Amino acid sequence: MIAHAFPPEGNAGVYRPLRFVRHLPTMGWNASVISLDTHCYERYDPGLLGLVPSDTEVIRVRSRDPWQSIQERRGQRIQKKTYMRLW
């Protein structure tokens, strides 16, 4: 399965592929999921990882979305500035 959003992302687009992957083993299928490898989540929910079946292979690939890359760098800069102000 190819899923743009997959746990630990917690936005609304995660739930359909997650439910689908959870039901595949009961039908005799072994699932593999290809999803984005990101360091910046809209809604980080590590609890959703516990719902992914243990035998499901999750393959993370880098995003080639330039806007996402810009936003990640911007977030890192803001976090660094905020940290520096605390000291």
N, C-alpha and C positions, 0 to 999 in steps of 0.2 A: 504494500500500500504506500502511496505517496501522500503525505499529509503536511501541508504548510505549517500548521500549528499542531503540536503534540505535547503532552506533559513533559516538563513541569510548567509550561505555559498554562495559564488558567483562564484565558478568555473564552468566549462562547463558542468559537470555532473548533475547540478541542474536543468537545463532548461527543460529537457524532463519530469521528474516527476512533476515539477511545472505546465507545460502546461496541462498534463494529469489531474491533480487534479483540475485545473481551469475549465475544460470542464465537469467534472462529474456531478456537480449540474444541468447543463442544460439538462442532460439526466435522471434526477430523482434520482441520487445516492448521498448519504451522504458519504463523504470521511473521512477516518482516515489515518494518516501517521505515521509510526514508523521510526525514524531516530536517528542518533547519537547525543548525548549530549556532546559537546566539548567546551572547552574554548579557543581553538586555531584554527583559521580559516585560510585557505590558502588565500582566498580573501573574506574579510568580507564586505557584502553589505546589510545593514539593509533595503534598499529600496525594496528589493525583498520580504520582509515580507508583504508589502502592497499589493502584488499581490496574496497572499494566501487568498482564500475565508474565510470570517469570521466564517462560520459554519464548517470549516474543523478542526478536532481535530488532533493536532500534539503531538505525544508522543515521548519524548526523552529518550533514554536509554544510559547507560554508555558504553563506548568502552572498549573492552578487548584486544585491540591491544597493546602489550607491546612496540613496536617501537613508537607508537603515544604518549604513556605515557612518554617515555624517552625524546622525542622531546619537550613535554609540560614542563617538569621539566627543561630541558636545557634552553628553552626560558625564563622561570621565573628567572632562575639564571642570565642569561645575562641581563635581564631587571633590576634586583636588582643591579648588578654591575654597570651598566650604570647610574642608579639613584644615587648610592652612590658616583660616580665620579663627579657628578654635584654639590654635596655639598662639 
